[in-house]
Amino acid sequence: MPESAKKTILVAPLNWGLGHATRCIPIIRALMDQGYSVLLGSEGAALQLLRKEFPQLSHITLPSYAIRYPRNGLFFKLKLLRSLPAIQRAIQQEHQQVAQLVDEGAIEGIISDNRPGVYHIDVPSVYLTHQVVVLSGATSAMSSRMHQRHIQKFDSCWVPDVAGTPNLSGALGHPPAVDFPLTYIGPLSRMKAKPTETKYDILIVLSGPEPQRSLLENRMLEVFTNTKSRVLLVRGVIEDEEQIEFRENLAIANFMTTRSLEQVLNESELVIARSGYTTIMDLAAMGKKAFFIPTPGQYEQNYLAKQLEKQKIAPYCRQREFTLENLKKVDQYSGFQAWQGEQDLSRLFGLFEGK
């Protein structure tokens, strides 16, 4: 338990797909186990998911970065550049909102998952990211410097990976040199592997910004409908209640909470998913075999997919090139090896106690 009476920590993940929110779940649980009060802060689907996981916690709605992918991934960088003024305004607005919370004495610590404006000079502020290096093609050096300037405003930067090799984030989380401290906290996952009878041949887990999430969903339905495989597709669309629809060989869920998703992951032979970092951490925690389809135009996911292919862990292909034939490659890859042991995240919270 913390030495002082129940301090309130703001945990604020970026709403860019569901990965930033889901990887905060083990941190939130650890904070609560140590007697801290947690205030959730985000917007859109990320906040909806956290409210379903932790209905007993208070929450605030932060400004939206309004990140949306183009239908053609080649134009992603251009669209993101055009969105920068709006993103910067949202960063300024969330910073003002946090300042008000601090002035009111509502929070005494901050964990921001890739929200650059969620910090305050008067309370311990942590930035959680696996992308200390931001890949953006020819502009990678510039985008990395911009991101690192934001990170410098925080008291600590937590990287959800190990410091040495082998690791999961590669160059993204292991820069050659930075002028601020990095703390490698180990991979984060809300999932645990359990011996379970196989129920599904293939589990498809979708998430991420539109319209690319829907485009991949449509492609998966086109490919797997009326095949001999037992397939469960989790759409990653947060609604009031979990629902499952059945079509021939397909089961289609709108979304799943941690307990439900953990169960079907354990029950599935193979997982098809985006190569987002949080998904990779979850699959590594479960020791699963996987096939990845990077989001078109997202350099980070392409890099991670290529790294895993080079290591002979999992194959990947482009979204428009996916066919059933691609899945035959999986047998040539090892899959992930499940982690051993439990993480002690409580060791990190001394920062909030002035230690």
Disulfide bonds with the S-S distance in Angstrom:
none
